């Protein structure tokens, strides 16, 4: 008959404290997202520019496609920067959390 293994306990006075992970987007990602929103708002303002006589129909069509592409590219760029920031932060936290104890790698030496 097999018995379940006992759960490992921590030694007295020895705690594994992992540094907090920052989940907020970095400033550069916020700025890029804001620029994407601005490009999207400019795209929504095209009918008003046509009605005011500032743009022609053909110019508005070209500008619309360009603004949509720029907006999509900026959104992808902002999300990529946020992902990289989060990935680096998690890696730093993992390295800092396992460096003091020796628990990283094969086994726990605590």
N, C-alpha and C positions, 0 to 999 in steps of 0.2 A: 504494500500500500504506500502511495506517495503522499507526503504531507506538504502543504504549501510552505514556501520559504518565509522566514520572518522578515518583516520590513526593516530596512537598515535605519539605524538611529544615529543621530548626530552626537558627537562627543561633547562633553560639558565645556562650555566656554568657546566653542568653535562654531561659528555660524557662516553660512555662505551668503554674503550680501552681494547681489548683482546690482550694478549701477542702473538707474532708471533709463529707459529708452524714450527718446524724444519722438513723439508721433506727429508733431505739428510740421507742416510743410516749411521748407526754408524760404527766406525772403525772395530769393531769385525765382523760385517757383510761383510765389504769390504774384510777383510783378509780371511774369510771363502769362499767368492765368488772367490777370487784369487786362493785359494787352489783347489777349484772345477775346475777352468779353467786349472790349472796345471795338475790335474788328467786326464782331458779330453785330454790335449796335449800329455801326456804320453801314453794315449790309441791310439792316432793317430800315435805315433812314433813306435808302435809295429811292423809294417811291416818292418821298417828299422832295428830293432833289430833282426828280423828273418833272414833278408837278410845278416846281418853281422855275423850271426852264434852265437849270444849271447843267443838267445832263441830258443827252439824247437817249433813246431806247437802246441803241447799239452800244453806246458807251457804258450805260448802266449794266447791260448784260455782261460785258467784259469785266467791269469792276466787281460785279456780284460774284462771278466765278473766282476772281482773284482774291477777294475778301474771304470767301468761304474756304479756299485753300490755305490762306494765311492763318485764318482762325483755327482750322483743324491742325495745322502744323504746330502752332503755338500751344494748343491744348496737349498734343502728344509730347512736346518738349517739356512743358510744365510737369506733366505726370512722370515723365522719365527722370527729371531732376529730383522730384519728390521720392521716387523709388530708389534712386542712387543714394540720396541723403539717408533714407531709412535703412538701407542695406548696410551702409558704412557705419551708422550709429549702432546697429545691432551687432555687427562684427566687433566694434570697439568694446561694447558691453560684454560680449562673450569672452574676449581676450582679457579684459580687466577682471572679470569675475572669476576666471579659472587660474589666473597667474599666481595669486597669493597662496592658494591651498595646495596646488599640485593635483587637483582632481581632473584636470584636462587630460585627454588622451586615453590610455588603456584602462586604468583603474583609479580608484579613489585612495589616496594616501593619507586621508584625514584620520 
